[in-house]
Amino acid sequence: MFEHFFQCPYCWEQISMLLDPSIPYQVYVEDCEVCCNPIELHPRFEDQELISFDAVSIEQ
């Protein structure tokens, strides 16, 4: 597990999430720790290294 910093697509604050590099491609939802809106996360790993990361808002 390692900490990854990114900008919330709702409130634009910098936040961090713990990511698990043992799974190469993931899609999951976490709430922003500042504004509490749901963020869909798309981390992609190769050889335990983060190669891409997207954090997108979920249409409500």
C-alpha positions, 0 to 999 in steps of 0.5 A, a space after each residue: 500500500 502506498 499513499 497517492 495525492 490528487 485533486 478532488 474533481 468536486 472541491 479541487 482540494 488536494 487529498 490522498 488515498 491509499 492504493 494497493 499495487 498488488 492488483 494491476 487495474 482497479 475501479 472503485 469509489 471512495 468519498 472525498 475526505 474534504 467534501 464527502 462527494 463520491 469519486 470514482 478511482 481508476 489506478 493502473 499498476 505495472 510491476 507494482 508501480 503506478 502507471 496511470 491514475 484517474 479520479 472522476 466525479 460520479 454523475 448524481 
